[in-house]
Amino acid sequence: QVQVVESGGGLVQAGGSLRLSCAASGGTSSRIAMGWFRRGPGKEREFVAAISFGGRSTYYQESVKGRFTISRDKSGNRVYLQMNSLKPEDTAVYYCATDFRPLGDGSIFRDKRSEPTLSWGQGTQVSVSS
C-alpha cells in the first residue's frame, strides 16, 4: 500500500506561484502513475493533473493548462505541481493521489469513475487572494 503526503500549500496573491510536493512511500511507488486533484469551497473534487509512472506522459485539466506543470523526480517517489499565474478560483484543498495499477500512464485520473480506486493524501490548502 502506497502512502502519500502533500506539502507546499499556503496563501499567495493572484498572479503568484506555489509548488506543491507529494512524497510517496511503500509498495512500488516509483512504478505507478500519480496525480493531483482539488476541492474548492462549495465545489466537488476535480482532476487537476496527472503523470505517468516514468514521467513521459502528463495530463491537465483545461483550466490549468499553460499555468500548472506536473513533474516527478528521478527516484519516481516524489511528484511536484508547479503552479504559476495563480487565480482566486484556484483556491482549494489540493490532494495527491496514486493509482495502484503498475506502469500506468496516468490517463485514468481523468475518469471520475476511477476515483474510488485511488489512494489519497490528506490534502494541502492553497489560498489565492485577489
Summary of the structure (lengths in Angstrom):
residues: 130
radius of gyration: 13.5
end to end distance: 39.8
largest distance: 41.3
contacts: 419
relative contact order: 0.31
helix: 15%
strand: 50%
